[in-house]
Amino acid sequence: MNLGFSFFIGYRYWRARKANAFASFITFFAVSGIFLGVAALIVVSSVMNGLEGQLKNRILGAVPQMTLISDMGFRDWQQSSQSLLADKYLLQNIRGIVPSATTQAMIQSSSNIQAIQMYGVYPELEQSLSSIAAHTYSDAFSTLQAGKYSIVLGTDLARKLDVKAGDKVRVLSGDGVVYSPMGPVPSQRKFTVAGVFEMGSQVDSSVAYVHYKDARKLMRQDSNTINELRVYLNDPFSAPALAPKLVAGFAKQNIDIKTRDWRQDFGHLFAAVKMEKNMMSLMLSLIVAVAAFNIVSALVMMVVDKTTDVAVLKTQGLTTTSVMNIFIVQGSLNAMLGLMLGAIAGIVLTLNLNEILTTVGISILGVGQTLPVELSLAQLSFIILGTLLITLIATLYPALSAARVQPATALRYE
């Protein structure tokens, strides 16, 4: 009953806030601050999520997300993989396991030379797993055949080498070096450019693909032996949690393995993106915090203005908790108004951001490119609950001030 009465009085005070023009002015800015802060947080967080997801697809879709390495080799990799995926947790997180060969190499054309990371793959096994297959022009990836010594290059790499499909390039591998009286001689062989792929990221300038057996021969290793398995994950960011389980799973099969994942090569990039994302969210959260301070100011002024009313209510038997609830309700209604308007505006802007930018003629990423946007329900819930918590805390001091009002003192000169 007291809670309902407190809500009724708090609602009446909230509706009557224009009685004090200055307090109404501060309240307006408090609501506006929450509105702008929440809307900006939703839009910016969604864009940062989209950029992170785009980087994940464009970079981690082209390089090994996780590699399992066995010095002794995998005798029956298919059987080992099937036994491993009998674990439901691993099955839920792993899309596929395929053989792979990796070597650092130099690639030379008639006009230039570049350092690359070369991967040997079985195209028929990679077709449904690798993003490269879907981003290769003229279906060149699927035409890689053992013994043909064909190679698929990134677009930027092909541009730097000034080569096109059908041209010859020389690949020198750091593995398989032989020593002669003249010194160490790297393994080398001529390859034919089968085509190019374009992921729209830095891997376009440093990655090349060949058939698995051709890569092993270039490295002067047995082409029928498999020492590396490439693991495709549903979420590449789950690699650190999966590594111990994969090691334990192979240990049960008496196979000792080492694991390597994308963090060794690209961890710094994604760490920088995450830090930027967190800093942007922190900066925008300050808008909500400032708005919460404005709520404190407006409520304090309301407490001073309603001191006599509070004293009368306390003489009528209203408890300290009920008095606090009156002003908590008033402050919370201001916060919820700003939060509701901000959430609606943020969601609408996020879902229509590219259309709005196109309409006003703004191109942030360049002509023909759209901003990647990914609205996360978990992040949206965190923003809403966090804003409610901050504004609820902001109402406690004014509410406590109202609860401390002494009726005898307040009504002495009335």
N, C-alpha and C positions, 0 to 999 in steps of 0.2 A: 504494500500500500504506500509506504513512504517513498519507495523507488518511483512508483507511478506519479506521485505528487511532485517529487523532485524533477522528474522529466517534464511534467506539465509547466512548472515554474521556469525551468531552464529554457524550454521552448518558447514561452512567452517573452522572456528576456531577450532571446535570440531574435525573435520577430520584431521586437521593439528597439533594436539596436540603433535605429536612426534618431532616437531621442537625444543621444549624445553624438554630435556631428563629428568631433575629432576621433572618438572611439570607433565610429563607423568607418572613418577614413582609414584608420590603422587596420581594422578588420578586413576592409576591402583589399588592402595590400597583402595581408596575410593569406587570404583565400586565393588571390591572384598568384602569389608566390608558390603556394602548393600546387596550383593548377599548372603553372609553367614548369615547375620542377618535375612533377610526375610525368607530364607530357614529354618533356625533353629526355627524361630517363628512359622512357619506353622506346622512343624513336631511336636514340643513340645506341641503347643496348641492343636493339634489334638489328641495326646496321652493323655494329661490331660483331654480333653473332653471325651475321651473314658473311662478313669478310673473313672471319675465322673459319667458317664452314667452307668457303670458297678456296681458301688456302689449303685446307685439309684435303679437298678433292683434287686440286690442281697439282699440289706437291706430293702429298702422301699417297695419291693414287698412281703416281708414276715411279716412285721409289719403294724399296721393300719396307713395309710397315714393321715387320719383324723377321729376322733370319735365324734359323736354327743351324748350328755348325757342328759337325762331327768330324774329328780328325781321322777316325777309323772308317767313316763312310756309313751310309744307310743301305743295308743289304736289300731290304724290301721296304722301301719308303711308303708304298701304298698301304701295305698291311699295318705298318707302324702308325700311320696317320689314322687309319680306321679304328685301331685299338685306342688311340688317343682320344678320338672324338666320341668314344662311348661315354665319356664323362659329359653329363648334361650341361654343366657350366661352360666347359670348353666348346661344346657344340653350339651353344647359344651365342658365343662371342666370336667364333672363327668361321669365316666364309669359305675358306679353302686352304689347302696346303699343296704346294707344287715344287718341283725341283728348280734350282736356280744356280747360276754361276756368276760371280762378281769379280771384276778386276779393274784396277785403275790403269789407264792407258793414255797414250798420245795418238791422236789421229791427224794425218797429214794429207793435204791435197796439193795440187800443183801451185797453189797461191798462198797457203797458210797452214799453220799447225796449231792444234788446241789440245788441252788436257781434258779428259772425259772420264766418266764412270760408266763402264760397259757392263751390261747384264746379259747373260745367256739364258734363254727361256725356251720352253716348248710352247709354240703359239697356240696349238690346239687345246692345251690345258689352261692357258692364260686367257683365252678368248672371252670367257664369261666372268672373269674375275678382275682383269686389269683394265684401268681407265685408258691406258695407252691404246688398246685395241679400238676403242670407240672414238679416239681423237687422231687416228692416223689417216692421212689422205690416200685415196686410191686403194684402200684395203691392203696396204703394203705389209702390215704387221703379220697378217695371216699367210703371206707368201714366203715367209722365211723357211728355208729348207736346209736340212743338214747336208753339208758338202758343197752347197752353192756359194757359201761365204757372202751372203747378203747382209746388209746392215740398214737399220732404220734410225735416222737422226732426228733430233729436235730441230724445229724450224730456225731458231736463232743460230744453232750450231752449223746448220747447212748454209745459212747466209754468211757466216764468218768464213767458212771454208770455200764459199763460192762454188758449191756443187749442187747438182740436181739428180733426179732419178736416172740411173744408168751410168753415172760417173764412177770412176775408180778412186778409192782412197786407201792409204796405207795405215794400218793400225799396229802400234808397238805396245806390247803388254809388259807391265812391270813384273808379272809372274812368268816363270819359265825362263829366266835369264840363264844363259850358259856362259861359261868362262873360257876364254881363248887366250893365246899368247898376247893378243892385242888388248885384252881386258874383257870386262863383262859385255856380253852381246844380248840385247833384249829380244824376246820372241816377236816376230813381225810377220804380217801377211797382208796381201791386198784384198780388199772387200769391195763389193759393188753396192752402191747406194740403191736400196729398193724403194725408198720413199721417206717421207718426213711425218712427224707428229707434232701437234701443237696443243700444249696444256695451258698456255697463257701464264706461265710462271718461270722462275729461274731455271727449272730443270730443262727447259727447251734449249738452253745453251751449254749444257754439261752432261747430258745423258744420251746413251745410244743403246740399241737393242740388236742382238744377233741370235741365231739359233744356239741352243744349249751345247750341242756337240761341236759346233764351230768355235764357240768360246773356249771349251775345254781343250781343243786341239791347239788353239792359239796360246793357251797357258801351259802347253806341253804336259797335259794331264790326261788320264784315261777318260775317254768320252763316255764310257759306260758306267763309270763310278759317280755316285752322287754324294757330295760332301756338304751341300747346303740345301736347306728347304726354306722356301719363301712362304710366310704365313700371311694370309689376307684376313684382316679383322673387320668386324662390323663397325667398331669404333677404335681407330688407331690410338686414341688416348688411353685405352685400356691395356696397352702393351705392358706397362710396368707391373700391373697386377697379375697378368697372365703368365709372365715369364717364369716365376717359380713353379707354377702348376705344370707348365710344359716340361721343365727340367725334371720334375718329380715323375711325370708320366713316362718319359723316356727312360728314366732310371729304373722303373719297374720292368722295362724290356731289356735291361742290361746294356743300354746305350748311353754313353756319356756325351752330353752336348753343351755347347755354350750358346748364349742368346745375344743377339744384337738387334736393336730397334732404331726407329727413325730419330730418336732423341740425340744420338751421337752426331748426326749430321745437321739436323734441322731443329733441335731442341731450343737453341738460342733464339731462333726466329719466332717460334710459337710462344716462348716465354716473354719476348718483347711485346707480342700482340696481346697476351694476357695482361701484362702490366699496364699497357696503354688502356686496355678495356677497363681495368679496375680503377685507374686514375681518372678516367673520364666519368665513371659512375660516381666516384668520390666527389669530384668537383661539382657535378650536377646535384648530388645529394645535399651539398651546402645550401643550395637554393631552398630546399625543403626545410633545412635547419633554421635558416634566417626567417622563413615564414613562420616557423614554430615560435621563434622569439617574438615575432609580431603578435602572435596569438596571446603570449604571456602579457605583453604590454596592454593589449585591448582588454583582456580579462581583469587585469589589475585595476584599470580605469573603471571597469564595470563594477568591481567590488567596492571601490571608493564611492561610486555613484549610488550603489544600492546598500550602503551600510545600514541606513535606517530601516530599509525593508527587511534586511537579514535579521536585525535586532528584534523587530516586531515578530518575525516568524519564529525566532528562538524563544520569545516569551510565550508563544502559542504552543510550545512543546516540540518544535522541530529539532531533531537531534543533530549533532555535529556531522555525522556521516551524511545525513540528508542534505545539509547545507553544502557540503563539498560536492555532492552529486549534482546539485543545481548548476554549478559553474563548470563541472566536468562535462555535463551534457551540453552546455552552451558552447564551450570550446570545441568539443567533438563534432558538433553540428557544422561549425565553420570548417573544420578540417575535412569532414566527409563531403561537404559541398565542393571544396577545391579538389579533393581526391577524385570524386566521381566525374567532375567535368574534365580533369586532367587525364584520367584513365580513358575516357571516351575519345577525347581529342587525340591522345597518343596512339590508341589502337587504330583509329580512322586514318591518321596521318601515316602510320606504319604500313597499313595495308594498301594505301594508295600513293605512297611516296614517289615512286617513279613516274606515275601519271601526272602528279602535281608538278614535279620538276620539269617534265616534258612540256606541260602547259605553259609554265612561266619562262621556258627557254633556258633552263639551267642544266648544264651537263658537267657533273662533278668528275667522272672518270674518263671523259672524252666522248666525242661524237659516236653515237651508236651503242654505247655501253650503259648498262643500267646498274644501279646500286643493288648488291645482294642484300636481301632483307630476310631475317628469320626471327619471327615472334615466338619467344619461349614462354609457355604458360607458367613454368616454374619460376622464371625470372619475373614475370608479371605479378605473380602472387607474392613474391618476396618484396617487390617495390610497394605493393598495396599494404601488406602487413607491416613493413618497416615504417612507412609513412604514418600509419595509424598509431604505431607504438611511439614514435617520436612526438607526435602531436598530443597523445594521451599523457605522456610524461610532462609536456609543456603546460598542461592544464593543472597539474598537481599543486604548484606553488600558489597561484591565485586562489585555488579552492581551499587550500590550508589557511590562507590569509582570511578568507571569508569565514571559515569555521572558528577562527580565534576571536571574532568580534564579540565583545562583551555588551550585552543588552543595556546594562545600567549605565555604562560609559557612553554608548552611542545615543541613548535616548535622554541623557541628562538635560540637554538644552532644547529638547523638542517640545 
